[in-house]
Amino acid sequence: MRHALTRTVGFRAEHHFGLPGLSAAENLARFGPVTRAHAHDFRCAVTVEGPLDAASGMLLDLAALDRLLAEEIGRLEGGDLNRDIPPFAAGQQPTCEALAAWIFGRIEPRLPAGIRLARVRVAEDATLAAECRAER
């Protein structure tokens, strides 16, 4: 039997949209007001799956998961996603979808053996969220 555990953390960061080959007017026409830097109070839910540890009755040590999330997601606090995240600094648009995929790629290889990262969900507000899920 496999179990799942989800931890949700928050961070405040700013971002903006725009394509480097377009003028300011063209970017404004394409992306609207989000071409200007603006901040969100992001919420990130990370779901892990695996068997329960027989001795502890837990999926994994929650303190260890919290440390991992603090290192990988907490570092985004107060930052500029366009500057601080390499693919966004290289021109990829800092969408919720892209941010969820980036976070997934940072967390997945750091989980203990036998624990699988099932999903990363990033919400920039109460009306917009994106998920990155593990391949089955």
N, C-alpha and C positions, 0 to 999 in steps of 0.2 A: 504494500500500500504506500502510495506517495502522498505527501502533504504539501501544502503551500502556505507561505508566510509573506505578508506584504508590509513593508515599512514605508511610510510617507514622510518626506522631509521637504522643507521649503527653502527658497533662496530668492533674493532680489537681485536682478541683473538687468542691464539694458542691452538693446540691440537696435538695429535698423536694417532696412532692405534697400537694395540698389545694385545695379549691374555696372561694373566699371567702364564698360564700353559705351554707356549711354550718358547723355548730358543730364544735368540736374532736372531740367524740364521734362525730359523723356522718362527719367526715373519717377518723377512725381506723377506723370500721366499713367505710368504702369502700376506703381505701388501705392500711390496716394500719400497720405500724411505719414505713413510709417517709414518714409525715407529719412525722416528726422529721428535721431536717437530718442528712444523712450524706454522706460523701465516697466517691468512686470514683477509681481510677487508670484514667482513660479512655484508650483507644487509638483514634486516628483515622487511617484509611487513605484517602488521596486519590489517585484514578486519573485521569490525563489521557491524551488520545489525540491523535494527529496524525501528520503525515509526519515522517520524519527530515530534519534539516538536512543538506544535501549536504556542507557544509564541515566540520562538527563530528562528523557521524555520530550526533548526539543528537536526541532529541525536543525538548528545550528545555534551557536552562541550569539545571542542578540547583541551583546556588547561588541563582539567582533564585527557583526554586520554594521552596527552603528559607526564604528571606527572607520570601516571601509567607505561608508556613505559620506561621512564627514570629510574624508580625504578627497574623494572623487567628486562629490556634488557640492560639499561645503566650500570648496575652493572657488566656486562660481559666485559666491556671495559678494555683492557690491561691485561685480566686474562688468566688463563690456564684452559680450559674447563675440562680437565682430573682431575684437582685438585679442581676446584671451584663448579662444578655441582655434587650433590650427586650421581645420578645414574652412572655418568661417573667415579667418584672417586671409585665407587664400582665395576668397571670393564666393564660396558656397553660401547660399542664403541661410540665415539662422532661424529657420522655421522650427516649430515644435517637433515636427517629424524628424528633421535632421538632428535636433538636439537629443531626442529620445534615442536615436540610433548611436550617436556619439557616446552618450552615457552608457548604453548597453555594452558597447565595445570596451569601455574602460572598466566596467564592473565584472563582466563575465569571466575574464581570465584570472581574476583575483579570488574567486570563490573557492572554498575548500572542496576537495575531491568528494564526489557523490552528491554535491549540491548543484542544481541547474538553475540558471537565470531564465525565468519563464517570460517576464514582461517588464518593460520600463514604460511608464505612462508619465508624460509631461503635460501639465496644464499651465497655460499662461494667465488664465483667468477662469471664472466660473462657467464661461460659455465656449471655451476652446481648449481641446486637449488632443494629443496624439500618442499613439502607442507603437512600440517596437516589440515584437514577440519573437521568441525562439522558434526556429524551424522545427517541425515535428519529425 
